[in-house]
Amino acid sequence: MHLHEISFPSARPIDGYGPGFFRIDGKVHRGAALVTAGGISRWEGLEDTAALLALAGEVDVIILGTGPQIAHPPAALRKALEDAGLGVEPMGTPAACRTYNVLLSEGRRIAAALLPI
């Protein structure tokens, strides 16, 4: 088996997470976070549709970390994102962090909207 170290020269990977926080690009962020290859911002949660819709044209898919367990996003949120041409993939936050990093390493146009565990 060959192992390859993944580098993120101009992107911000998710390094870790814990109760109420994320470590992104070596810095701790408390609360919910919106992460793209280009930056990190605070996200106000599932009601903060505007922050996600602002990513239209910039990303193709939003990985939605729904907390410790997978949960369905509100139907209105899913519809608004899909109407804006954004795919949304809900999953538990731990899986969302891992998935984001893998897709980021592939150079995909993605974002992660993460609720803390």
KEVOFI-164035 format. One record per atom (N, C-alpha, C): residue in three letters; x, y, z. Coordinates in steps of 0.05 Angstrom, whole numbers, plus 5000, padded with zeros to 4 digits. Last residue first. Layout:
! KEVOFI-164035
ALAXYZ
...
//
This chain:
! KEVOFI-164035
ILE458553915353
ILE457553675368
ILE457453735397
PRO456254475313
PRO458054335331
PRO456854085343
LEU454754475244
LEU453754515271
LEU455554355290
LEU457554725186
LEU457854535207
LEU456554635234
ALA458054705120
ALA456554855140
ALA456254665164
ALA463054705074
ALA462054555096
ALA460654755115
ALA463554695002
ALA463454845028
ALA462454655049
ILE467154594941
ILE465354514962
ILE465454714985
ARG469554394886
ARG468454654895
ARG466254594916
ARG475453964894
ARG472554014888
ARG471654284899
GLY480553784901
GLY480154034887
GLY477254094880
GLU481353354933
GLU480953294904
GLU480553554888
SER481453574982
SER483953474972
SER483753404942
LEU475953664988
LEU477753894986
LEU480453804974
LEU474153154996
LEU473353294972
LEU475153534967
VAL476653055046
VAL477152885023
VAL476553024997
ASN474453465079
ASN477353445074
ASN478053275050
TYR468953325077
TYR469853585067
TYR472853575061
THR468952835103
THR468152845075
THR469153105062
ARG470452975155
ARG472052795140
ARG471552825110
CYS466053315169
CYS468853415170
CYS470653235153
ALA461752965163
ALA461853205146
ALA464753315146
ALA462552595204
ALA462752505176
ALA463052745157
PRO461552955248
PRO464152815245
PRO464552715216
THR456153145237
THR458453315235
THR461153165233
GLY452152725194
GLY453052795220
GLY455652965218
MET449653045135
MET450852815149
MET451552915177
PRO446853285073
PRO446853275103
PRO448153015113
GLU448653615020
GLU449053345030
GLU449153345060
VAL446153984967
VAL446553974996
VAL446553685005
GLY447854394911
GLY447254134923
GLY447654144953
LEU445254974885
LEU447054864904
LEU446154594913
GLY441655274855
GLY443655104841
GLY445754984859
ALA437655514881
ALA439955684875
ALA442155524860
ASP434355084891
ASP433455284872
ASP435755474863
GLU437354844932
GLU437154714906
GLU436254904884
LEU436655224973
LEU439255164963
LEU439155034935
ALA431055204979
ALA432355464973
ALA435155414961
LYS430254664993
LYS429154774969
LYS430555024960
ARG433054645043
ARG433854475021
ARG432854584994
LEU429855005072
LEU432755055068
LEU433754895044
ALA424854755072
ALA425155025060
ALA428055095054
ALA425854295101
ALA425154275073
ALA425554545059
PRO431454275145
PRO428754365139
PRO428254375109
PRO435453675138
PRO435253965140
PRO432354045136
HIS435453095179
HIS434553215154
HIS434453525158
ALA441452875210
ALA438652975212
ALA437953105186
ILE446252475241
ILE445152575217
ILE442252665222
GLN449152705304
GLN447652515287
GLN446652635262
PRO451753155324
PRO452852895329
PRO451552675312
GLY450653615268
GLY451153555296
GLY452153265300
THR450353635213
THR447953685228
THR448253625258
GLY453753915162
GLY454253765187
GLY452053835206
LEU453153905096
LEU451754015119
LEU452153825143
ILE456654115043
ILE456553895062
ILE455454015087
ILE454454374984
ILE454854445012
ILE454554195029
VAL457054414919
VAL455754264940
VAL456454374967
ASP459454814888
ASP457454634875
ASP455754494897
VAL461055504898
VAL461355224904
VAL459055064890
GLU459855984871
GLU462555944883
GLU463155654889
GLY454655954857
GLY456556024836
GLY459455984845
ALA452756104922
ALA451856024895
ALA453856124875
LEU453856304972
LEU455856134960
LEU455156034931
ALA449456554991
ALA451556724981
ALA453756564967
LEU446556155014
LEU445756234987
LEU447956414975
LEU448956145065
LEU449355915047
LEU448655995018
ALA447356635087
ALA450256575085
ALA450756345066
ALA441756575085
ALA443156775068
ALA446056715065
THR440156205124
THR440056135095
THR441756325078
ASP440456075181
ASP442156265167
ASP442356185138
GLU437855665206
GLU436255895199
GLU437756095182
LEU441955315219
LEU440155245198
LEU438355475189
GLY447355775238
GLY445755525239
GLY443755505217
GLU450556205231
GLU448556215252
GLU446755975253
TRP457556165226
TRP454956105213
TRP452956095236
ARG463556515214
ARG461556425233
ARG458956375218
SER468056265165
SER466456475177
SER464456345197
ILE473856195127
ILE472256085149
ILE470556315160
GLY476156095059
GLY475856225084
GLY473956085104
GLY476855805011
GLY477856085013
GLY477656205040
ALA474255325015
ALA477155325010
ALA478455595015
THR469955445071
THR470455405043
THR473455395039
VAL465555355125
VAL468255325115
VAL468255285085
LEU462255605178
LEU461955575149
LEU464755585137
ALA460455355242
ALA462355475224
ALA461555415195
ALA458055435310
ALA457655345282
ALA459555495264
GLY462955475363
GLY460355485352
GLY460255385323
ARG469655715356
ARG467455625373
ARG464755655359
HIS475555515328
HIS473155665323
HIS470855555339
VAL482555515329
VAL480055415342
VAL477855615336
LYS486955375275
LYS485755565294
LYS483155455304
GLY488855025235
GLY490455075259
GLY489355265279
ASP484754985199
ASP487155115190
ASP488855195215
ILE480454915252
ILE480554945223
ILE483055105216
ARG477254585299
ARG479954685294
ARG480254685264
PHE471054755331
PHE472454635308
PHE475254755307
PHE466654645387
PHE468754775373
PHE469754615349
GLY462954355419
GLY462554635415
GLY464654785399
PRO466953825431
PRO464453945441
PRO464454255438
GLY470953835370
GLY470253735396
GLY467653865406
TYR475453715316
TYR472953825327
TYR472553705354
GLY480553855265
GLY479353705287
GLY476753845297
ASP481954085217
ASP483953935232
ASP482753765254
ILE479654205156
ILE478654175183
ILE480553985197
PRO483654625112
PRO482554365121
PRO481454385149
ARG483455115068
ARG483455085097
ARG482154825105
ALA488155215013
ALA485555155024
ALA485755125054
SER492855214986
SER491355474987
SER488555434999
PRO495154704996
PRO496854944993
PRO495255204996
PHE494654195029
PHE492554385022
PHE493854655019
SER496653525018
SER497253805026
SER494953975015
ILE497152875042
ILE495453075028
ILE496253355038
GLU501652365030
GLU500852585047
GLU499352785031
HIS500051715014
HIS500751975003
HIS499852195023
LEU502151055015
LEU500851275028
LEU501851535017
HIS501150444984
HIS502550694983
HIS500950914997
MET501749775000
MET500050005000
MET501850255000
//
